[in-house]
Amino acid sequence: MPNICQVSLRGNIPIILENIKSFNKFYKKNYFYIICPNKDNKFFKLKIKNKKVKIINENSLISFRKFKNISNMYLKKTKFYKVIQSRLTWYYQQILKISFMID
């Protein structure tokens, strides 16, 4: 049974709905886990009503603030500190996926 995990923002809901439809054509038994920001949690649940989908609040895994604090504690010691700040949200998405898979 394929399990699909995606970190997403509210603007991606149409694509997510299309992906669910496509996966359901090919796989009879699949399940989607969608990790979204706390502020959009209710919106995702309202727009994606499917028994094969679980909406997960990203803060239940790790908040961006906590991730940034931990990351910067180590990054401050490197020459990459300033350069990487604009990329922290991308790294945060990766950590959310990894945290979900481990949990």
Backbone as a ProteinNet text record, in pm:
[ID]
protein_1_A
[PRIMARY]
MPNICQVSLRGNIPIILENIKSFNKFYKKNYFYIICPNKDNKFFKLKIKNKKVKIINENSLISFRKFKNISNMYLKKTKFYKVIQSRLTWYYQQILKISFMID
[TERTIARY]
84.7	0	89.1	78.8	157.4	107.5	199.6	171.3	243.2	169.2	225.3	223.4	339.3	351.8	391.1	320.3	348.5	339.6	437.1	432.7	379.2	276.5	212.4	158.5	139.9	74	-65.5	-147.3	-287.7	-305.2	-218.6	-229.6	-214.1	-163.2	-141.3	-258.7	-365.6	-479	-533.7	-549.8	-598.1	-506.3	-376.9	-281	-290.9	-305.9	-319.2	-442.9	-554.5	-678.1	-659.8	-588.7	-561.3	-470.4	-369.4	-278.8	-353.5	-442.5	-521.6	-603	-666.9	-747.4	-661.3	-543.2	-453.5	-403.9	-362.6	-314.6	-426.1	-547.2	-659.2	-692.3	-657.1	-677.5	-583.7	-462.3	-360.6	-348.9	-382.8	-368.6	-501.3	-543.1	-669.1	-650.4	-532.4	-503.6	-387.2	-418.5	-316.2	-366.3	-274.9	-311.3	-222.5	-281.3	-210	-197.2	-79	-52.6	-10	-84.6	-54	-19.2	103.2	152.8	137.3	68	41.9	62.6	74.8	90.2	-31.9	-7.5	-113	-227.2	-193.6	-296.2	-388.1	-342.7	-421.7	-484.8	-466.9	-513.2	-663.1	-744.5	-890.5	-929.6	-860.1	-888.3	-862	-749	-717.5	-824.6	-866.2	-968	-1102.3	-1130.6	-1255.1	-1251.3	-1137.5	-1125.5	-1093.3	-1026.6	-988.2	-1062.9	-1176.6	-1258.6	-1247.4	-1160.4	-1134.2	-1088.7	-1147.6	-1113.1	-972.2	-911.5	-775	-670.6	-712.6	-623.3	-624.3	-505	-492.9	-415.6	-473.9	-410.8	-335.8	-209.4	-123.9	-73.2	-90.6	-40.1	112	185.3	331.3	386.9	319.1	367.1	362.7	282.2	277.6	407	481.6	611.5	723.1	734.3	827.7	787.3	785.2	749.4	867.4	836.3	943.4	1034.9	977.3	1057.3	1158.7	1114.4	1204.2	1311.9	1270.2	1365.4	1470.5	1425.7	1517.5	1615.4	1565.8	1653.1	1760.3	1719	1814.5	1915.8	1865.3	1952.9	2054.7	2004.7	2094.1	2195.8	2164	2259.7	2387.7	2371.2	2486.5	2538.7	2448.7	2489.3	2565.8	2540	2610.1	2761.6	2803.4	2946.2	3008.6	2928.2	2978.4	2975.9	3045.7	3045.5	2917.9	2834	2711.5	2589.5	2606.6	2493.4	2403	2457.6	2376.1	2316.9	2393.5	2349.7	2233.8	2237	2138.5	2004.5	2000.2	1876.5	1758.6	1783.9	1674.7	1628.2	1705.4	1671.9	1615.6	1606.5	1562.5	1424.2	1334.9	1200.1	1205.4	1294.5	1309.2	1363.2	1464.7	1519.7	1414.7	1332.7	1224.1	1129.5	1094.5	1008.2	1071.2	1199.8	1268.4	1266.4	1287.1	1284.3	1144.2	1042.2	904.9	880.2	924.5	906.6	983.6	1106.5	1189.8	1131	1089	1030.2	904.6	824	701.3	735	830.7	867.1	923.6	1000.9	1058	949.8	859.1	751.8	654.8
-117.7	0	123.8	207.6	330.6	430.9	487.1	597.8	719	824.7	945.1	1055.5	1117	1227	1351.5	1460.3	1584.7	1700.2	1790.1	1914.6	2018.8	2091.3	2179.4	2306.9	2404.3	2528.9	2529.9	2617.8	2628.8	2641.5	2712.6	2734	2608	2501.2	2376.2	2279.1	2315.8	2224.9	2172	2253.2	2197.2	2086.8	2104.6	2003.7	1878.1	1896.3	1781.9	1700.2	1767.5	1697.6	1619.8	1678	1609.6	1488.4	1504.2	1393	1277.9	1309.2	1205.3	1127.8	1201.6	1139.4	1046.9	1093.4	1014	889.1	903.1	786.8	684.6	732.3	640.6	560.6	611.9	537.5	417.2	434.3	331	239.3	289.6	211.7	207.8	89.4	74.8	105	70.6	92.7	190.2	314.4	414.3	510	585.7	678.6	801.8	917.2	1044.5	1110.5	1161	1242.2	1378.9	1480.2	1614.5	1699.5	1748.6	1831.9	1976.6	2055	2194	2286.3	2416.1	2512.3	2513.6	2542.7	2549.5	2640.5	2756.5	2854.6	2803.7	2704.3	2651.8	2516	2463.4	2329.3	2312.3	2402.5	2392.3	2406.8	2493.4	2514.5	2386.4	2319.9	2194.1	2089.8	2080.2	1981.4	2011.1	2137.4	2176.5	2144.3	2166.4	2149	2006	1930.4	1793.4	1697.8	1654.7	1561.4	1424.7	1343.8	1212.8	1121.3	1004	912.3	856.6	874.7	827	937.5	1047	1160.9	1201.3	1219.9	1273	1404.4	1509.3	1640.7	1652.5	1690	1698.5	1841.4	1895.4	2028.3	2019.3	2101.7	2094.5	2118.1	2197.4	2223.1	2098.6	2000.4	1876.2	1795.9	1827.1	1762.4	1849.1	1971.4	2071	2205.8	2307.6	2440.2	2499.5	2590.7	2655.7	2732.8	2796.4	2873.3	2784.4	2668.7	2575.7	2523.6	2487.3	2441.3	2548.2	2672	2781.8	2805	2800.1	2817.9	2709	2586	2474.1	2486.6	2513.4	2525.4	2637.1	2752.4	2867.4	2852.2	2772.8	2746.7	2686.6	2600.9	2538.1	2622.5	2682.9	2759.9	2887.1	2944.9	3067.2	3047.6	2926.9	2895.1	2875.4	2888.9	2862.8	2990.2	2985.4	3099	3102.9	3000.1	2990.8	3050.7	3097.9	3143.6	3241.8	3348.8	3451.8	3400.6	3326.9	3277.9	3180.6	3096.6	2989	3035.6	3153.5	3200.6	3203.1	3242.1	3248.3	3109.2	3007.2	2869.1	2787.6	2846.1	2769.6	2708.5	2775.5	2718.2	2588.9	2583.6	2460.3	2348.3	2378	2277.6	2235.5	2329.7	2299.1	2195.5	2211.2	2112.6	1973.7	1968.9	1839.4	1776.7	1857.7	1808.6	1760.5	1829.7	1785.5	1646.7	1623.7	1492	1384.9	1413.9	1316.1	1287.3	1391.9	1373.4	1288	1313.3	1236.3	1088.8	1064.5	925	851.2	919	857.9	829.7	924.6	912.3	806.1
0	0	0	-102.6	-105.4	-1.6	69.9	160.2	104.6	83.5	24.9	129.6	148.6	244	166.9	193.4	124.8	222.7	213.7	289.3	192.6	233.4	137.2	199.9	112.8	149.4	87.3	134	93.5	-57.8	-123.8	-268.2	-351.6	-291.9	-364.6	-357.6	-293.1	-275.4	-408.5	-513.1	-639.5	-694.3	-681.7	-728.7	-642.4	-512.6	-421.7	-457.7	-481.5	-518.4	-648.4	-743.3	-869.8	-846.5	-760.6	-727.4	-662	-570	-503	-606.2	-695	-800.1	-887.4	-926	-1010.6	-938.9	-815.1	-739.4	-721.4	-697.7	-678.3	-804.1	-920.6	-1045.8	-1054.3	-1003.8	-1017	-896	-780.5	-657.1	-583.1	-549.3	-475.8	-327.8	-279.5	-137.4	-125.5	-96.3	-71.7	35.5	90.3	196.5	184.3	205	194.2	330.7	356.1	474.3	423.8	460.4	414.5	535.5	535	644.3	600.3	682.4	646	765.8	738.2	847.7	939.1	1063.5	1164.4	1119.6	1064.4	1025.4	914.1	838.1	726.2	753.7	872.3	905.3	879.4	930.6	912.9	766.8	694.6	552.9	473.8	501.9	435.3	463.6	588.7	626.1	559.5	538	471.9	322.6	259.5	114.5	71.7	159.4	124	216	169.1	246.5	181.7	237.6	179.1	293.3	302.4	411.2	398.3	281.1	260	282	343.7	364.7	511.6	564.5	700.2	691.4	746	749.4	882.3	873.7	992.1	1007.8	1125.4	1158.5	1172.5	1096.7	1100.6	1241.3	1321.8	1457.7	1546	1507.1	1585.2	1567.2	1461.1	1438	1495	1446.8	1499.3	1440.5	1521.9	1471.4	1395.1	1305.1	1229.5	1324.1	1422	1519	1589.8	1635.7	1704.5	1608.2	1486.5	1385.8	1357.7	1340.2	1310.6	1426.1	1547.9	1664.6	1671.3	1651.8	1655.9	1541.5	1422	1305.1	1323.9	1364.2	1377.3	1489.7	1588.1	1695	1635.5	1535.8	1470	1354.4	1281.4	1163.7	1197.9	1313.4	1352.6	1355.7	1372	1380	1241.5	1135.9	1000.8	916.8	806.5	713.7	629.5	638.6	558.8	628.4	750.3	831	755.6	704.2	637.2	505.8	431	299.9	313.6	413.7	426.1	485.6	544.1	607.1	509.7	385.5	288.1	245	275.5	237.8	354	471.6	588.9	572.7	501.8	484.5	403.7	303.3	225	313.6	394	485.8	588.9	629.8	723.9	663.5	537	470.2	472.7	448.9	447.7	587.4	688.3	827	863.4	817.1	844	786.6	662.4	599.9	674	707.4	779.3	916.4	987.6	1120.9	1114.2	1014.2	996.8	972.7	886.4	853.2	975	1054.7	1174.1	1277.3	1290.2	1389.1	1344.8
[MASK]
+++++++++++++++++++++++++++++++++++++++++++++++++++++++++++++++++++++++++++++++++++++++++++++++++++++++

